[in-house]
Amino acid sequence: MRITGITTHVVGTPWRDLTYVLVHTDEGLTGVGETRMLGHTDALIGYLREAEANHIAGSDPFAVEDLVRRMKYGDFGRAGEIVMSGIAVVETACWDIKGKALGVPVWQLLGGQVTDRVPAYANGWYTTERTPEAYHAAAREVVARGYRALKIDPFGNGRFELDAERSRYAVSLIEAVRDAIGPDTELMVEMHGRFSPATAVRLAHDLAPFRPAWLEEPVPPENLKALRKVAEKVDLPIATGERIHDRIEFRELFESQAADIIQPDVGHIGGILEARKLAATAETHYVLVAPHNVGGSVLTAASLQLAACTPNFKVLEHFNDFADAEIKKVVRGAPEVDPETGCFTVSHAPGLGVELDVDAAAEFPQQYARFDLWAEGWEKRRPR
């Protein structure tokens, strides 16, 4: 079997453009992969056009390791977000083809199943007015849908510092959410790399009474010594990693012991096997895995393949019940959270267990989405 070519399909919404890639073969099997780029969708498609000619066309889709190696190193330049995302969508599609050809789910090819249910946490649910009352009502709706965990960034457009008034307001939002969801629902606090270590530590102490399940990306991701400074001064678990795009670059993070949970994005880290290798290294450091997952249903399905065969997998992020829920229709077999358990059920279908509906995808043309986390009102995800 050989790859004959690829096609790309962009599904657009006002705040995110999702890139789907179909990998075609000479035996009629087609695989699908997905990633979500912020502001670089055209650059990704341009890279894939060159990579198709240089590396992808004519390759054996079963030889995943060889294809990833050539795409990552064959152009000599250091692979960054765009290249690693391009590798990810093609790699994921190759696993989809491989599973379909063998009649087994991808997780069966990566060590076999360790769980049949994957806990989910909700994100994208707080696209309402930024008030305690509105957040309280929205959080209750999340729990009513069966979720046992949810995440929120309550800090507005804060950056480096947050004055006393805005700090108290952020805490009031968390207090309202905790009151709405009760003591047993996990509440993850997102900081989006906003703060200096001193500010992050102060806010962590202010939020401690509301028992966050983790504190996510408290400082910008470039300085791991700053992250360690925070980790040494707070008692909350630290989560990070969505903006690290090469598993090799996690080495220093593991050595620093600064993170309790890592959050690789399967759509940026080079794909399913690259993420599985990273998870195995994390396990040797007693670190849990909770992938960043702001994509659509194909990326969710790929992340669930990872979850099914990973012993140290904690929970999977899910946007698609709350933000742009209508785009779920572009994927047949889209994973759904079971309201009785708050979990995804692991698919036993061959490959990823999903298919892209190209006609449905065409109903959501690319919108060149602009999403600025430093802008006032970003949390509504309604860019001007």
C-alpha positions in Angstrom: 0.0 0.0 0.0 1.2 3.5 -0.9 0.1 7.0 -0.2 -1.1 8.7 -3.4 -1.7 12.1 -2.0 -3.5 14.3 0.6 -6.4 16.7 0.6 -7.0 19.5 3.1 -10.3 20.8 4.4 -10.6 23.8 6.7 -13.7 24.1 8.9 -14.1 27.7 10.1 -15.8 29.4 13.0 -15.3 32.9 14.2 -12.8 31.9 16.9 -11.1 28.8 15.5 -10.3 27.3 12.1 -9.9 23.5 12.2 -7.7 21.8 9.6 -8.6 18.3 8.5 -6.3 16.3 6.3 -7.3 13.2 4.3 -4.5 10.8 3.4 -5.4 8.7 0.3 -3.9 5.4 -0.7 -3.7 3.3 -3.9 -5.8 0.6 -2.2 -8.8 2.9 -1.7 -8.3 3.3 2.1 -8.4 6.9 3.4 -7.3 8.2 6.8 -8.1 11.5 8.5 -6.2 13.7 10.9 -7.0 17.1 12.5 -5.3 20.1 14.1 -6.3 23.6 15.2 -3.9 26.4 14.3 -4.1 29.9 15.7 -3.3 32.4 13.0 -1.2 29.9 11.0 -3.7 27.8 9.0 -2.5 28.9 5.6 1.1 28.4 6.7 0.2 24.8 7.7 -1.5 24.1 4.4 1.5 25.6 2.5 3.9 23.4 4.5 1.7 20.3 3.8 1.8 21.0 0.1 5.6 20.9 0.1 5.7 18.0 2.4 3.4 16.0 0.2 5.8 16.3 -2.7 9.0 15.9 -0.6 8.0 13.2 1.9 4.4 12.0 1.9 3.4 10.9 -1.6 4.6 7.4 -2.4 5.2 6.5 1.3 4.0 3.4 3.0 1.3 4.5 5.5 2.2 1.5 7.7 5.8 2.8 8.1 4.7 5.6 10.5 8.1 5.9 12.3 9.9 6.4 9.0 7.5 9.0 7.6 7.6 11.0 10.9 11.4 10.9 10.9 11.7 12.1 7.4 9.2 14.9 7.8 10.8 16.0 11.0 14.5 15.8 10.1 14.6 15.5 6.3 14.4 19.3 5.7 17.2 19.9 8.2 15.6 23.0 9.7 14.4 22.7 13.3 10.7 21.6 13.4 8.4 24.1 15.1 4.7 24.4 15.7 3.8 24.4 12.0 5.9 21.4 11.0 5.0 19.4 14.0 1.3 20.0 13.4 1.7 19.0 9.8 3.4 15.8 10.9 0.6 15.2 13.5 -2.3 15.3 11.0 -0.5 13.0 8.5 0.7 10.6 11.3 -2.8 10.4 12.8 -4.3 9.7 9.4 -1.8 6.9 8.8 -2.8 5.3 12.1 -6.4 5.5 10.9 -5.5 3.8 7.7 -3.5 1.1 9.5 -6.3 0.4 11.9 -8.8 0.2 9.1 -6.6 -2.1 7.0 -6.2 -4.5 10.0 -9.7 -4.2 11.3 -8.7 -2.9 14.8 -8.8 0.4 16.7 -5.6 2.3 16.9 -5.2 1.7 20.6 -4.9 -2.0 19.9 -1.8 -1.3 17.8 -0.2 0.7 20.6 -0.2 -1.8 23.5 -3.8 -2.6 23.9 -6.6 -1.3 26.1 -6.1 -0.2 29.8 -9.5 1.5 30.2 -12.9 1.5 28.5 -14.0 4.9 29.9 -12.1 8.2 29.7 -13.1 11.0 32.0 -13.9 14.3 30.3 -13.7 17.9 31.4 -15.7 20.8 29.9 -14.2 23.9 28.4 -15.6 26.7 26.3 -18.7 26.8 28.6 -18.2 30.3 30.0 -19.1 32.3 26.9 -21.5 34.4 28.9 -21.3 37.6 30.8 -18.3 37.7 33.1 -20.2 37.9 36.4 -20.5 35.5 39.3 -24.2 35.1 38.7 -23.8 34.2 35.0 -20.9 31.9 35.7 -22.8 30.2 38.5 -25.7 29.5 36.1 -23.4 28.3 33.2 -21.5 26.0 35.6 -24.7 24.4 36.8 -25.6 23.6 33.1 -22.2 21.9 32.7 -22.9 19.6 35.7 -26.5 19.0 34.4 -25.0 17.6 31.2 -23.2 15.0 33.2 -19.7 16.4 33.4 -17.7 15.7 36.5 -15.0 18.3 35.8 -14.7 21.7 34.1 -12.0 24.4 33.5 -12.1 28.1 33.6 -9.7 31.1 33.2 -11.3 33.7 35.5 -8.6 36.4 35.1 -9.9 38.5 32.2 -7.1 39.9 30.1 -4.6 40.0 33.0 -0.9 39.9 32.2 2.1 39.6 34.6 0.3 41.4 37.4 -3.3 41.6 38.5 -4.3 44.4 40.9 -6.2 43.9 44.1 -9.6 44.7 42.7 -9.3 42.4 39.7 -7.9 39.7 41.8 -10.8 39.8 44.2 -13.2 39.7 41.2 -11.4 36.7 39.7 -11.7 34.9 43.1 -15.4 35.8 43.3 -15.9 34.0 39.9 -14.2 30.9 41.2 -16.2 31.0 44.4 -19.5 31.2 42.3 -18.4 28.3 40.2 -17.5 26.1 43.1 -20.8 26.9 44.8 -22.6 25.9 41.6 -20.8 22.6 41.0 -20.5 21.4 44.6 -17.5 19.8 46.4 -17.1 16.7 44.2 -16.8 18.1 40.7 -13.2 18.8 39.7 -12.5 22.5 39.0 -9.4 23.2 36.9 -8.0 26.8 37.0 -6.4 28.0 33.7 -3.9 30.9 33.8 -2.8 30.8 30.1 0.7 31.7 31.0 -0.4 35.1 32.1 1.5 35.9 35.2 4.9 36.5 36.9 5.8 33.8 39.4 5.0 36.1 42.3 1.5 37.0 41.0 0.8 33.3 40.2 1.8 32.2 43.7 -0.4 34.9 45.3 -3.4 34.0 43.2 -2.9 30.3 43.9 -3.0 31.0 47.6 -6.2 33.1 47.2 -7.8 30.2 45.2 -6.7 27.4 47.5 -10.0 27.3 49.5 -11.9 26.3 46.4 -9.7 23.3 45.9 -8.6 23.6 42.2 -7.7 20.2 40.6 -4.8 21.9 39.0 -3.2 25.3 38.2 -2.5 25.4 34.5 0.3 27.3 32.9 0.7 29.9 35.7 3.7 31.6 33.9 4.7 31.9 30.3 6.0 28.6 28.9 9.5 29.7 27.8 11.1 29.8 31.3 10.9 26.5 33.2 12.8 27.9 36.2 10.0 30.4 36.7 7.5 27.5 36.6 9.6 25.6 39.2 9.6 28.7 41.4 5.8 28.6 41.4 5.6 24.8 41.9 7.9 25.1 45.0 5.6 27.7 46.6 2.1 26.3 46.1 0.4 23.1 47.2 -1.7 22.7 44.1 -0.9 20.4 41.2 0.8 22.2 38.3 -0.3 21.4 34.7 1.5 22.6 31.5 2.7 21.6 28.1 0.2 22.6 25.4 2.7 25.0 23.9 5.6 22.5 23.8 5.5 20.9 20.3 8.3 18.4 20.4 8.4 15.6 23.0 12.2 16.0 23.3 11.6 19.5 24.7 9.8 18.0 27.7 13.0 16.6 29.0 13.9 19.7 30.9 10.4 19.9 32.3 10.6 16.4 33.7 14.1 17.0 35.1 12.8 20.1 36.9 9.9 18.2 38.6 7.9 21.4 38.1 4.8 19.7 36.6 2.4 17.1 38.0 0.3 16.9 34.8 1.5 17.4 31.2 -0.9 18.6 28.4 0.5 17.7 25.0 -1.7 18.4 22.1 -1.9 15.4 19.8 -2.5 17.8 16.9 0.7 19.7 17.6 3.1 17.2 19.2 3.6 15.1 16.1 0.6 12.7 16.4 -0.6 9.8 18.4 2.6 7.7 18.7 4.7 10.7 19.5 2.2 11.5 22.3 2.3 7.9 23.5 6.1 7.9 23.7 5.9 11.2 25.7 3.3 9.6 28.0 5.6 6.7 28.7 8.4 9.0 29.7 6.0 11.0 31.9 5.0 7.7 33.6 8.7 7.2 34.7 8.5 10.6 36.4 5.1 9.8 38.0 3.5 12.5 35.9 -0.1 12.3 34.6 -1.3 13.1 31.0 -4.3 15.3 30.2 -4.0 16.4 26.6 -4.9 19.9 25.4 -7.8 19.3 23.1 -9.3 22.5 21.6 -10.0 20.8 18.2 -13.0 19.1 16.8 -14.2 15.5 16.8 -11.4 13.9 14.9 -8.8 15.3 17.3 -10.9 14.2 20.2 -11.1 10.7 18.7 -7.3 10.6 18.2 -6.8 11.7 21.8 -9.1 8.9 23.0 -7.0 6.4 21.2 -4.1 7.6 23.2 -6.2 7.6 26.4 -7.3 4.0 25.9 -3.8 2.6 26.0 -2.1 4.9 28.5 -2.0 3.9 32.1 -1.1 7.4 33.4 -3.9 9.2 31.5 -6.0 11.5 33.7 -8.7 13.3 31.8 -9.5 14.7 28.3 -10.5 18.3 27.6 -13.7 18.8 25.5 -15.0 22.0 23.9 -17.5 20.7 21.4 -20.5 20.5 23.6 -20.3 24.2 24.4 -18.3 26.2 21.8 -19.3 25.7 18.1 -21.3 22.6 19.0 -22.8 22.6 15.5 -19.5 21.6 13.9 -19.8 18.1 15.4 -21.9 17.3 12.3 -18.9 17.4 10.0 -17.6 14.1 11.6 -19.5 10.9 11.4 -19.2 8.9 14.7 -18.2 12.0 16.7 -17.3 11.0 20.3 -19.8 12.0 22.9 -19.6 12.3 26.7 -22.0 9.9 28.4 -24.1 12.0 30.8 -24.4 9.1 33.2 -20.7 8.8 33.8 -19.1 12.1 32.6 -16.8 9.9 30.4 -16.2 9.1 26.8 -16.6 5.4 26.0 -13.6 4.0 24.1 -14.4 3.1 20.5 -13.7 -0.4 19.3 -14.3 0.5 15.6 -11.3 0.1 13.2 -8.9 3.0 13.0 -10.0 6.2 14.8 -13.7 5.2 14.5 -14.7 8.4 12.8 -15.1 9.8 9.3 -14.9 13.3 7.9 -18.1 14.3 6.0 -16.5 16.5 3.3 -19.9 17.9 2.2 -20.8 18.9 5.7 -17.4 20.4 6.2 -17.9 22.7 3.2 -20.8 24.4 5.1 -18.2 25.9 7.4 -15.7 27.8 5.2 -12.4 29.1 6.6 -12.9 32.4 8.5 -9.3 33.3 9.2 -10.2 33.3 12.9 -8.5 35.7 15.2 -8.5 34.8 18.8 -6.5 37.1 21.2 -6.3 35.9 24.9 -5.1 39.4 25.9 -8.1 41.2 24.5 -11.0 42.4 26.7 -13.9 39.9 26.4 -11.8 37.1 24.9 -13.7 34.5 27.0 -16.9 35.1 25.0 -15.0 33.7 21.9 -16.8 36.2 19.7 -14.0 38.1 17.9 -14.9 41.4 16.4 
